[in-house]
Amino acid sequence: MFKELIFLFLFSHVAAGRWGKLCRGNPTNRVRGTDSYGSGAYGAPRDNGRHLGVDVICKEGSVIYAPFNGKLIRRANPYNNGNEIDNGVMLRGSGLCVKIFNFRPDRYSGQISKGQRLGTLLNVQAVFPEITSHVHIEMCDTSINPTPNL
């Protein structure tokens, strides 16, 4: 009986699901550490408050993948200024809503499956010289930390 309960717990945890890898070359979704721009962790201090998402390390030009099954809702612009990295998407699925930034999406709408290609990482260092290149992901409700899903 104990073994069955353990299996059920583990299966339900996996089924509820951690997200798939976000970036080719970073299968563990390793988060950007501290560099001259601060930490890539959720809640890290920023000049204008705190970091509302999490930065997953990713090399410039790398493929970005959908972290879970869902629907691409619309284009999402983190800066609204048209700079080199002002691009991304809003994705909804499995009761979640996230925004993924710093990449050029292949498209901005339609169904998408976990692990399916979303697009390619833009040149983050063109805007933030010497920062560790990364894809930024945040919950639509920025009071929620996305890190446990990684």
Backbone as CSV, one residue per row, in Angstrom:
resi,resn,N_x,N_y,N_z,CA_x,CA_y,CA_z,C_x,C_y,C_z
1,MET,0.821,-1.200,0.000,0.000,0.000,0.000,0.861,1.260,0.000
2,PHE,1.942,1.239,0.802,2.825,2.395,0.885,3.460,2.702,-0.478
3,LYS,3.903,1.640,-1.177,4.522,1.825,-2.485,3.528,2.434,-3.480
4,GLU,2.280,2.007,-3.406,1.261,2.550,-4.305,1.026,4.041,-4.046
5,LEU,1.029,4.435,-2.772,0.860,5.843,-2.431,2.033,6.686,-2.923
6,ILE,3.235,6.160,-2.750,4.419,6.874,-3.240,4.337,7.027,-4.759
7,PHE,3.996,5.959,-5.466,3.883,6.019,-6.919,2.826,7.032,-7.331
8,LEU,1.673,7.018,-6.668,0.603,7.951,-6.990,1.053,9.391,-6.769
9,PHE,1.757,9.632,-5.665,2.271,10.979,-5.400,3.231,11.419,-6.496
10,LEU,4.200,10.554,-6.818,5.192,10.913,-7.840,4.533,11.109,-9.199
11,PHE,3.598,10.242,-9.545,2.917,10.367,-10.831,2.104,11.660,-10.893
12,SER,1.401,12.006,-9.824,0.598,13.225,-9.847,1.482,14.460,-9.908
13,HIS,2.658,14.404,-9.252,3.585,15.532,-9.298,4.106,15.725,-10.723
14,VAL,4.477,14.625,-11.373,4.981,14.704,-12.746,3.857,15.103,-13.692
15,ALA,2.676,14.581,-13.511,1.553,14.906,-14.385,1.190,16.381,-14.274
16,ALA,1.219,16.915,-13.051,0.945,18.341,-12.872,2.011,19.120,-13.610
17,GLY,3.166,18.562,-13.620,4.184,18.931,-14.537,5.110,20.065,-14.239
18,ARG,6.343,19.736,-14.284,7.337,20.775,-14.423,7.363,21.121,-15.896
19,TRP,7.798,22.309,-16.167,7.869,22.741,-17.556,9.007,22.045,-18.273
20,GLY,8.877,21.955,-19.574,9.950,21.422,-20.395,11.062,22.449,-20.526
21,LYS,12.145,22.029,-21.162,13.266,22.962,-21.334,12.828,24.136,-22.194
22,LEU,13.342,25.304,-21.860,13.004,26.533,-22.569,13.976,26.850,-23.688
23,CYS,15.210,26.387,-23.573,16.243,26.796,-24.521,17.125,25.618,-24.911
24,ARG,17.371,25.477,-26.217,18.327,24.469,-26.665,19.677,24.794,-26.027
25,GLY,20.334,23.786,-25.516,21.630,23.992,-24.880,21.551,24.180,-23.378
26,ASN,20.337,24.244,-22.823,20.170,24.377,-21.372,19.030,23.457,-20.940
27,PRO,19.260,22.139,-20.956,18.186,21.189,-20.665,17.633,21.249,-19.246
28,THR,18.373,21.887,-18.316,17.920,21.959,-16.926,17.282,23.299,-16.589
29,ASN,17.134,24.191,-17.579,16.574,25.533,-17.346,17.346,26.287,-16.262
30,ARG,18.669,26.192,-16.325,19.513,26.881,-15.339,19.282,28.387,-15.415
31,VAL,19.123,29.002,-14.258,18.818,30.427,-14.145,20.110,31.243,-14.168
32,ARG,20.044,32.395,-14.813,21.169,33.326,-14.870,21.530,33.752,-13.452
33,GLY,22.804,33.643,-13.135,23.286,34.086,-11.832,23.441,35.596,-11.809
34,THR,24.320,36.068,-10.974,24.539,37.506,-10.839,25.644,37.959,-11.789
35,ASP,25.365,39.020,-12.509,26.361,39.658,-13.365,26.241,41.165,-13.145
36,SER,26.804,41.972,-14.022,26.809,43.424,-13.805,25.405,44.029,-13.827
37,TYR,24.401,43.277,-14.263,23.022,43.767,-14.283,22.189,43.206,-13.130
38,GLY,22.823,42.479,-12.238,22.107,41.894,-11.112,21.870,40.414,-11.313
39,SER,20.971,39.872,-10.540,20.649,38.450,-10.574,19.466,38.192,-11.492
40,GLY,19.463,37.027,-12.120,18.353,36.624,-12.970,17.232,35.939,-12.206
41,ALA,17.360,35.860,-10.889,16.359,35.193,-10.057,15.103,36.057,-9.901
42,TYR,13.985,35.398,-9.674,12.730,36.098,-9.405,12.876,36.890,-8.110
43,GLY,12.407,38.131,-8.147,12.421,38.973,-6.957,13.733,39.686,-6.696
44,ALA,14.734,39.457,-7.546,16.028,40.120,-7.347,15.857,41.636,-7.445
45,PRO,16.640,42.387,-6.671,16.522,43.853,-6.703,16.855,44.436,-8.078
46,ARG,16.113,45.467,-8.444,16.346,46.232,-9.668,16.233,47.712,-9.307
47,ASP,16.771,48.570,-10.153,16.693,50.014,-9.906,15.252,50.472,-9.730
48,ASN,14.357,49.868,-10.496,12.950,50.275,-10.460,12.075,49.327,-9.642
49,GLY,12.659,48.584,-8.729,11.864,47.673,-7.901,12.517,46.313,-7.781
50,ARG,11.824,45.306,-8.311,12.364,43.949,-8.259,12.116,43.247,-9.590
51,HIS,12.882,42.200,-9.830,12.777,41.414,-11.055,11.504,40.584,-10.989
52,LEU,10.631,40.776,-11.937,9.306,40.140,-11.895,9.236,38.796,-12.607
53,GLY,10.344,38.347,-13.122,10.383,37.056,-13.797,11.653,36.328,-13.417
54,VAL,12.027,35.382,-14.262,13.248,34.621,-14.061,13.944,34.517,-15.418
55,ASP,15.268,34.621,-15.398,16.059,34.585,-16.624,16.727,33.226,-16.771
56,VAL,16.361,32.514,-17.817,16.926,31.196,-18.089,18.053,31.367,-19.107
57,ILE,19.227,30.898,-18.761,20.405,31.056,-19.614,20.141,30.447,-20.990
58,CYS,20.558,31.207,-22.008,20.337,30.775,-23.381,21.310,31.533,-24.276
59,LYS,21.955,30.840,-25.185,22.892,31.495,-26.097,22.135,32.206,-27.208
60,GLU,22.669,33.345,-27.622,22.107,34.120,-28.722,21.875,33.212,-29.935
61,GLY,20.687,33.333,-30.525,20.344,32.552,-31.712,19.826,31.157,-31.422
62,SER,19.811,30.749,-30.148,19.329,29.412,-29.790,17.826,29.296,-29.967
63,VAL,17.385,28.079,-30.195,15.957,27.801,-30.311,15.314,27.876,-28.934
64,ILE,14.148,28.527,-28.876,13.334,28.612,-27.665,12.153,27.669,-27.848
65,TYR,11.806,26.932,-26.784,10.743,25.927,-26.833,9.575,26.294,-25.922
66,ALA,8.398,25.793,-26.258,7.216,25.969,-25.407,7.403,25.146,-24.136
67,PRO,7.217,25.765,-22.956,7.424,25.039,-21.708,6.284,24.095,-21.338
68,PHE,5.100,24.304,-21.931,3.939,23.453,-21.665,2.965,23.570,-22.827
69,ASN,1.984,22.674,-22.874,0.945,22.725,-23.904,0.067,23.942,-23.673
70,GLY,-0.305,24.618,-24.736,-1.164,25.772,-24.558,-1.498,26.466,-25.850
71,LYS,-1.879,27.716,-25.689,-2.266,28.541,-26.820,-1.500,29.855,-26.756
72,LEU,-0.868,30.195,-27.874,-0.220,31.495,-27.990,-1.330,32.519,-28.154
73,ILE,-1.344,33.519,-27.279,-2.428,34.495,-27.231,-2.117,35.739,-28.060
74,ARG,-0.906,36.276,-27.887,-0.572,37.521,-28.576,0.908,37.813,-28.436
75,ARG,1.343,38.807,-29.186,2.690,39.325,-29.025,2.770,40.015,-27.661
76,ALA,3.925,39.922,-27.028,4.155,40.581,-25.746,5.460,41.349,-25.848
77,ASN,5.394,42.645,-25.610,6.565,43.511,-25.693,6.947,43.972,-24.286
78,PRO,8.100,43.523,-23.780,8.472,43.872,-22.410,8.846,45.337,-22.217
79,TYR,9.351,45.976,-23.246,9.859,47.340,-23.089,8.986,48.379,-23.780
80,ASN,8.209,47.947,-24.748,7.366,48.865,-25.542,8.165,50.025,-26.120
81,ASN,9.391,49.725,-26.554,10.217,50.776,-27.129,10.853,50.386,-28.463
82,GLY,10.564,49.179,-28.929,11.082,48.739,-30.220,12.561,48.413,-30.237
83,ASN,13.196,48.276,-29.059,14.622,47.947,-29.071,14.848,46.523,-29.601
84,GLU,16.090,46.146,-29.692,16.513,44.873,-30.288,15.810,43.650,-29.682
85,ILE,15.482,43.704,-28.398,14.914,42.526,-27.722,13.467,42.731,-27.279
86,ASP,12.802,43.733,-27.787,11.422,44.051,-27.398,10.442,43.147,-28.141
87,ASN,10.490,41.852,-27.812,9.641,40.888,-28.503,9.444,39.661,-27.624
88,GLY,8.312,39.021,-27.803,7.990,37.806,-27.075,6.542,37.432,-27.272
89,VAL,6.054,36.506,-26.460,4.674,36.027,-26.574,4.034,35.857,-25.202
90,MET,2.700,35.841,-25.222,1.916,35.437,-24.064,1.378,34.047,-24.384
91,LEU,1.516,33.130,-23.445,1.104,31.741,-23.608,0.199,31.342,-22.452
92,ARG,-0.942,30.739,-22.781,-1.868,30.225,-21.765,-2.080,28.734,-21.967
93,GLY,-2.165,28.015,-20.836,-2.446,26.587,-20.889,-2.296,25.964,-19.528
94,SER,-2.983,24.864,-19.293,-2.898,24.129,-18.026,-3.151,25.028,-16.820
95,GLY,-4.042,26.003,-16.971,-4.358,26.908,-15.875,-3.289,27.957,-15.626
96,LEU,-2.337,28.087,-16.533,-1.231,29.028,-16.379,-1.272,30.092,-17.466
97,CYS,-0.661,31.220,-17.166,-0.459,32.274,-18.151,0.943,32.818,-17.933
98,VAL,1.776,32.782,-18.989,3.142,33.288,-18.904,3.437,34.210,-20.076
99,LYS,4.431,35.059,-19.863,5.001,35.874,-20.927,6.462,35.468,-21.050
100,ILE,6.892,35.272,-22.278,8.265,34.871,-22.560,8.860,35.946,-23.462
101,PHE,10.008,36.508,-23.059,10.601,37.648,-23.748,12.017,37.375,-24.242
102,ASN,12.495,38.317,-25.030,13.855,38.372,-25.565,14.071,37.414,-26.729
103,PHE,13.016,37.020,-27.402,13.187,36.128,-28.535,12.256,36.524,-29.675
104,ARG,12.610,36.049,-30.872,11.797,36.297,-32.063,10.892,35.081,-32.268
105,PRO,9.602,35.231,-31.951,8.677,34.105,-32.116,8.473,33.743,-33.588
106,ASP,8.256,32.476,-33.828,7.900,32.030,-35.175,6.489,32.486,-35.523
107,ARG,5.641,32.610,-34.483,4.256,33.075,-34.654,3.744,33.582,-33.314
108,TYR,2.619,34.280,-33.358,2.069,34.907,-32.151,0.707,34.351,-31.733
109,SER,0.201,33.381,-32.441,-1.110,32.837,-32.085,-1.186,31.367,-32.481
110,GLY,-2.159,30.686,-31.905,-2.399,29.281,-32.226,-1.955,28.331,-31.132
111,GLN,-2.350,27.089,-31.293,-2.013,26.037,-30.332,-0.529,25.705,-30.438
112,ILE,0.030,25.286,-29.301,1.429,24.875,-29.274,1.583,23.755,-28.252
113,SER,2.493,22.853,-28.526,2.736,21.716,-27.635,4.033,21.896,-26.873
114,LYS,4.062,21.336,-25.671,5.266,21.354,-24.853,6.437,20.831,-25.678
115,GLY,7.531,21.593,-25.692,8.719,21.170,-26.423,8.752,21.618,-27.875
116,GLN,7.655,22.158,-28.363,7.611,22.631,-29.746,8.370,23.953,-29.854
117,ARG,9.012,24.151,-30.966,9.781,25.369,-31.205,8.883,26.598,-31.168
118,LEU,9.306,27.619,-30.378,8.613,28.908,-30.326,9.291,29.952,-31.206
119,GLY,10.617,29.900,-31.291,11.364,30.895,-32.050,12.833,30.844,-31.695
120,THR,13.542,31.994,-31.859,14.973,32.050,-31.579,15.316,33.248,-30.695
121,LEU,16.304,33.037,-29.817,16.731,34.089,-28.904,17.336,35.245,-29.680
122,LEU,16.972,36.453,-29.278,17.526,37.670,-29.871,18.846,38.040,-29.198
123,ASN,19.512,39.046,-29.691,20.800,39.486,-29.165,20.599,40.361,-27.931
124,VAL,20.486,39.745,-26.779,20.249,40.444,-25.523,21.389,41.418,-25.215
125,GLN,22.604,41.039,-25.580,23.756,41.888,-25.299,23.778,43.163,-26.136
126,ALA,22.976,43.247,-27.191,22.882,44.495,-27.968,22.245,45.595,-27.126
127,VAL,21.395,45.212,-26.175,20.716,46.170,-25.300,21.413,46.258,-23.942
128,PHE,21.870,45.122,-23.443,22.533,45.052,-22.141,23.930,44.440,-22.329
129,PRO,24.920,45.251,-22.734,26.263,44.721,-22.993,26.814,43.935,-21.805
130,GLU,27.392,42.785,-22.108,28.053,41.907,-21.147,27.114,41.182,-20.194
131,ILE,25.796,41.268,-20.402,24.873,40.474,-19.594,24.952,39.023,-20.073
132,THR,24.652,38.084,-19.221,24.546,36.690,-19.626,23.297,36.563,-20.492
133,SER,23.448,36.053,-21.708,22.305,35.917,-22.612,21.263,34.990,-21.991
134,HIS,19.997,35.365,-22.169,18.928,34.608,-21.510,17.567,34.855,-22.162
135,VAL,16.671,33.942,-21.898,15.260,34.132,-22.201,14.590,34.455,-20.864
136,HIS,13.726,35.452,-20.878,13.047,35.893,-19.655,11.638,35.316,-19.673
137,ILE,11.224,34.752,-18.538,9.863,34.214,-18.427,9.242,34.735,-17.134
138,GLU,8.006,35.208,-17.254,7.289,35.674,-16.069,5.836,35.264,-16.165
139,MET,5.228,35.104,-15.018,3.804,34.793,-14.971,3.035,36.056,-15.344
140,CYS,1.857,35.902,-15.937,1.024,37.070,-16.240,0.670,37.800,-14.954
141,ASP,0.467,37.054,-13.891,0.328,37.625,-12.553,1.722,37.652,-11.956
142,THR,2.393,38.796,-12.052,3.806,38.869,-11.668,4.065,38.680,-10.167
143,SER,3.004,38.542,-9.373,3.207,38.243,-7.946,3.507,36.764,-7.730
144,ILE,3.404,35.956,-8.808,3.669,34.523,-8.726,5.067,34.247,-9.266
145,ASN,5.849,33.515,-8.499,7.204,33.145,-8.878,7.170,31.938,-9.830
146,PRO,7.684,32.077,-11.058,7.672,30.950,-11.990,8.757,29.895,-11.719
147,THR,9.720,30.211,-10.883,10.876,29.347,-10.678,10.529,27.897,-10.308
148,PRO,9.567,27.620,-9.417,9.274,26.226,-9.082,8.841,25.370,-10.283
149,ASN,8.371,26.006,-11.334,7.944,25.260,-12.520,9.095,24.863,-13.426
150,LEU,10.238,25.504,-13.239,11.381,25.218,-14.104,11.943,23.847,-13.835
